[in-house]
Amino acid sequence: MIIYHGSDVSIEYPEILDSDRYLDFGIGFYTTSNREQAERWAGKVSSRNSSNKQIISIYNFDFSEVKDKLKLIEFVDADEAWLDFIVSNRSGKKIQEKYDLVSGPVADDNVYLTIKLFESGVLNKGETIKRLKIEKLFNQILFHSPDSLKYLFFDHYELIEEKTYE
C-alpha cells in the first residue's frame, strides 16, 4: 500500500521523536493512505513553521506483513473503543506505548470539536459516537516504535503547490 506523510520537509528516514504534544494516537510517526489528508497536514505544518514549503513524503508499506510481527491496534470506525483510546492519549495517559503500530480514523477539525465537547462534558459518549458516524473520516497510521519503522519504505517526495488550508 502507498502511504503519505505531510510536512514542510521530505523525510527519507523517519524517526520516533519525543513530543510534549498529546496527539490522537500518541507519540510517533504519523502517516495516512489518503493523499488529500497528507496535503492538509503539510499545509498545517508549513503554516505552523512559517516555512512556505509543503512536501508529501511517499512510502510503501505492507500492512498485512506486520500483522503477525508487531503489536498493533487497528480501529475500523470511530467507535467507543476509538474514542476512549484517543481521549486517553490526549490526556497524556500514553496507552499507545503498548503498541508498535496504531491505525484508525483521524480526528479532523470537525471531529476534534465533537471530541472537545465530549471531553468538556457537553456531550455524552452515545451522542458523541452518533455525531462521529456522520463525519467523513480519513485514516491515520502511527508508527510508534523503531521496530515498526523497519517496515516503512521511502519511495519519493513531492513538493505541493502552495495552497491555503483552514
C-alpha positions as CSV (number, residue, x, y, z in Angstrom):
1,M,0.0,0.0,0.0
2,I,1.1,3.6,-0.6
3,I,1.0,5.9,2.4
4,Y,1.9,9.6,2.8
5,H,3.4,11.9,5.4
6,G,2.7,15.7,5.1
7,S,5.3,18.1,6.3
8,D,7.4,21.1,5.3
9,V,10.5,18.8,4.7
10,S,11.0,15.5,3.0
11,I,11.6,12.6,5.4
12,E,13.5,9.8,3.8
13,Y,14.4,8.2,7.2
14,P,11.5,8.6,9.6
15,E,12.2,8.7,13.3
16,I,10.1,8.5,16.5
17,L,10.6,11.9,18.0
18,D,9.6,12.7,21.6
19,S,7.0,15.4,21.9
20,D,5.1,17.2,24.7
21,R,2.0,17.4,22.5
22,Y,-0.8,15.0,23.3
23,L,-2.0,13.6,19.9
24,D,-4.8,11.2,19.0
25,F,-2.6,8.0,18.8
26,G,0.3,9.3,20.9
27,I,3.9,9.9,20.0
28,G,5.3,8.5,16.8
29,F,5.5,9.0,13.0
30,Y,2.1,9.7,11.5
31,T,1.1,8.7,8.0
32,T,-2.2,8.2,6.1
33,S,-3.3,6.3,3.0
34,N,-5.2,9.4,1.9
35,R,-3.2,11.9,-0.1
36,E,-5.7,14.7,0.5
37,Q,-5.2,14.3,4.2
38,A,-1.4,14.4,3.9
39,E,-1.7,17.6,1.9
40,R,-3.7,19.2,4.7
41,W,-1.1,18.0,7.2
42,A,1.7,19.5,5.0
43,G,-0.3,22.8,4.9
44,K,-0.7,22.9,8.7
45,V,3.0,22.1,9.4
46,S,4.1,24.7,6.8
47,S,1.9,27.3,8.4
48,R,2.9,26.5,11.9
49,N,6.6,26.7,11.0
50,S,6.2,29.7,8.6
51,S,8.3,27.7,6.1
52,N,6.3,28.2,2.8
53,K,7.1,24.6,1.8
54,Q,4.6,21.8,1.7
55,I,6.0,18.4,1.0
56,I,4.5,15.0,0.8
57,S,6.8,12.1,1.5
58,I,5.6,8.9,-0.1
59,Y,6.2,5.4,1.3
60,N,5.5,1.8,0.6
61,F,4.0,-0.2,3.4
62,D,2.7,-3.8,3.6
63,F,0.1,-3.8,6.4
64,S,-0.6,-7.5,6.1
65,E,3.1,-8.3,6.6
66,V,3.2,-6.7,10.1
67,K,0.0,-8.1,11.5
68,D,1.8,-11.1,13.0
69,K,5.1,-9.4,13.6
70,L,4.3,-6.3,15.5
71,K,2.0,-5.4,18.4
72,L,-0.8,-3.4,16.7
73,I,-4.2,-2.0,17.3
74,E,-6.5,-1.2,14.4
75,F,-9.7,0.8,14.7
76,V,-12.0,0.4,11.8
77,D,-14.6,3.0,12.9
78,A,-14.8,6.0,15.2
79,D,-16.5,3.9,17.8
80,E,-16.4,3.8,21.6
81,A,-13.1,2.0,21.8
82,W,-11.5,4.5,19.4
83,L,-13.0,7.4,21.4
84,D,-11.7,6.1,24.7
85,F,-8.2,5.5,23.1
86,I,-7.8,9.0,21.7
87,V,-9.2,10.7,24.8
88,S,-6.8,8.8,26.9
89,N,-3.8,9.7,24.7
90,R,-4.9,13.4,24.5
91,S,-5.0,13.5,28.3
92,G,-1.4,12.2,28.5
93,K,-2.0,8.6,29.6
94,K,0.3,7.2,26.9
95,I,-1.7,4.0,26.4
96,Q,-0.3,3.7,22.9
97,E,3.0,2.6,24.3
98,K,1.7,-0.9,24.4
99,Y,1.7,-0.9,20.6
100,D,4.2,-0.7,17.7
101,L,1.6,0.5,15.3
102,V,-1.8,2.1,15.6
103,S,-4.3,2.5,12.7
104,G,-7.7,4.1,12.5
105,P,-9.7,7.2,11.8
106,V,-8.2,10.7,12.2
107,A,-9.9,13.4,14.1
108,D,-10.1,16.3,11.7
109,D,-11.2,19.8,12.8
110,N,-15.0,18.9,12.9
111,V,-14.3,15.6,14.7
112,Y,-11.9,17.5,17.0
113,L,-14.7,19.9,18.1
114,T,-17.0,17.0,18.8
115,I,-14.4,15.3,20.9
116,K,-13.7,18.5,22.8
117,L,-17.5,18.8,23.5
118,F,-17.3,15.2,24.9
119,E,-14.2,15.9,27.0
120,S,-15.8,19.0,28.5
121,G,-19.0,17.1,29.4
122,V,-21.3,18.9,26.9
123,L,-21.9,15.6,25.0
124,N,-22.2,12.1,26.4
125,K,-20.5,9.2,24.9
126,G,-23.6,8.0,22.9
127,E,-24.2,11.4,21.4
128,T,-20.5,11.8,20.5
129,I,-20.4,8.5,18.7
130,K,-23.6,9.4,16.9
131,R,-22.1,12.6,15.6
132,L,-18.9,11.0,14.6
133,K,-20.7,8.5,12.4
134,I,-21.9,11.3,10.1
135,E,-18.4,12.8,9.6
136,K,-16.2,11.8,6.6
137,L,-13.2,10.3,8.4
138,F,-9.8,9.8,6.8
139,N,-7.3,7.3,8.3
140,Q,-4.0,7.7,10.1
141,I,-1.3,5.1,10.7
142,L,1.0,5.8,13.6
143,F,4.4,4.1,13.6
144,H,5.2,4.2,17.3
145,S,8.3,2.1,17.7
146,P,11.6,1.8,15.9
147,D,10.6,-1.8,15.0
148,S,7.6,-0.6,13.2
149,L,9.7,1.8,11.1
150,K,11.6,-1.1,9.6
151,Y,8.5,-1.9,7.5
152,L,8.1,1.6,6.1
153,F,10.0,2.2,2.8
154,F,10.6,5.6,1.4
155,D,9.7,5.9,-2.3
156,H,10.0,9.6,-3.1
157,Y,8.7,13.0,-2.1
158,E,6.7,15.7,-3.9
159,L,6.6,19.4,-3.4
160,I,3.0,20.6,-3.3
161,E,1.9,23.8,-4.8
162,E,1.2,26.5,-2.2
163,K,-2.4,26.2,-1.0
164,T,-4.3,27.8,1.7
165,Y,-5.6,25.4,4.4
166,E,-8.0,26.3,7.0
